[in-house]
Amino acid sequence: MTRAILASIAGALCLAAGVAAQTTAPQWGQCGGQGWTGATTCPSGWVCTVSSPYYSQCLQGTAPPSSASSVSSAPGGGSPSSSSAAPGTTPTLIPGYSFIRSVEDPNYHQYLRSETINTVGTAVLGDPVDAAQFQILNGQLEQMVPDGTILYANVEPPANSSVVKLGVSWDTTPDTLGTFLWGGDTVEWNSATVTRPQNNAWLVCPDAAGNKLLFLNLGPYDYDTPTGCADETIHAYTGPYPTD
Ligand SMILES: *[C@@H]1O[C@H](CO)[C@@H](O)[C@H](O)[C@H]1NC(C)=O
């Protein structure tokens, strides 16, 4: 006990002197946050950066936790065949959260996020480097923005009875139409007022700018797929980094 405390203090004091103690958090590792009792110093060249009241992380240099530099909208929906998930920008999973990704072609391992990263607006899937992080709590699908803001997935109410898909967007207020839940690692949604045969059926429909918009599929999976859309299920991924 005493020894651990001393080691911790020593680690903090000696960092500047270049002592590589086990009390230095690893690259990309947690270095602070409410209740955190582990290392609070980062390797040389890495900065302990606050992501939320609950989580601080060692990041390279002084770069903000989420870089938008890799955002590109290739006309016609083209996406780079090899992801630009460079170590300098790849997000690291926060304990208790999940990445969420689609697994069926043509959207294999595309990750859920806001169209404009970390903001209110349309829900899309995109490259691993831009993956956002999520929890499902109290029937809400919550996106955790690095500044600590929670954005709730909101399902668009059906305009009429012939609508076959519903848009999904991120807002600061919770969804009132239905309930998000995990079915194993699969994201599902059901509602008392919206009838659908399959709670895990989603669609990805690119817009003219190539954004891969997420929709809730009101029909069965892989049946009468709307023109321009692809059937998808979306799943939690809890590896340390989003992978291609
Ligand atoms: C139903 O709503 C959709 C979406 O707003 C609209 O495009 C469509 O024309 C409507 N159909 C009918 C029959 O009202």
Ligand as a Chemical Component Dictionary entry (heavy atoms), coordinates in Angstrom:
data_LIG
# 
_chem_comp.id                   LIG 
_chem_comp.type                 NON-POLYMER 
_chem_comp.pdbx_formal_charge   0 
_chem_comp.three_letter_code    LIG 
# 
loop_
_chem_comp_atom.comp_id 
_chem_comp_atom.atom_id 
_chem_comp_atom.alt_atom_id 
_chem_comp_atom.type_symbol 
_chem_comp_atom.charge 
_chem_comp_atom.model_Cartn_x 
_chem_comp_atom.model_Cartn_y 
_chem_comp_atom.model_Cartn_z 
_chem_comp_atom.pdbx_ordinal 
LIG C1 C1 C 0 -45.466 9.843  -47.296 1  
LIG O1 O1 O 0 -44.391 10.600 -46.773 2  
LIG C2 C2 C 0 -43.256 10.652 -47.597 3  
LIG C3 C3 C 0 -42.132 11.315 -46.847 4  
LIG O2 O2 O 0 -42.522 12.556 -46.361 5  
LIG C4 C4 C 0 -43.625 11.340 -48.902 6  
LIG O3 O3 O 0 -42.488 11.406 -49.744 7  
LIG C5 C5 C 0 -44.745 10.594 -49.569 8  
LIG O4 O4 O 0 -45.159 11.296 -50.728 9  
LIG C6 C6 C 0 -45.910 10.413 -48.633 10 
LIG N1 N1 N 0 -46.868 9.494  -49.252 11 
LIG C7 C7 C 0 -48.161 9.661  -49.136 12 
LIG C8 C8 C 0 -48.999 8.625  -49.787 13 
LIG O5 O5 O 0 -48.651 10.610 -48.530 14 
# 
loop_
_chem_comp_bond.comp_id 
_chem_comp_bond.atom_id_1 
_chem_comp_bond.atom_id_2 
_chem_comp_bond.value_order 
_chem_comp_bond.pdbx_ordinal 
LIG C1 O1 SING 1  
LIG C1 C6 SING 2  
LIG O1 C2 SING 3  
LIG C2 C3 SING 4  
LIG C2 C4 SING 5  
LIG C3 O2 SING 6  
LIG C4 O3 SING 7  
LIG C4 C5 SING 8  
LIG C5 O4 SING 9  
LIG C5 C6 SING 10 
LIG C6 N1 SING 11 
LIG N1 C7 SING 12 
LIG C7 C8 SING 13 
LIG C7 O5 DOUB 14 
# 
